[in-house]
Amino acid sequence: MTAITFDTHKFIQTLQEAGFDAKQAEGVSRAFKEASGEAELATRQDLRELELRLEAKISDIKFDLVKWIAGMLLAQAGLVAALVKLL
């Protein structure tokens, strides 16, 4: 995962324009930077890799499902044939 760039100077200026004094603005900026630095954010590449893994798993599940359905149909056909033979 990649880090996000953060312009602390511009952030502090924005806070000061909103009425924060310099010390408050710097404190909020520092807290925000530390908090956002700990966050784990997914990139587009991360999401694409996840999508590919999920598509592969879904394909495997579809194959298994078709295999079970085909087996059950064959078993059902055999059962019907046996019952018809008995009658």
Buried (B, 14 or more C-beta within 10 A) or exposed (E): EEEEEEEEEEBBEEBBEEEBEEEEBBBBBEEBEEEEEEEEEEEEEEEEEEEEEEEEEEEEEEEEEEEEEEEEEEEEEEEEEEEEEEE
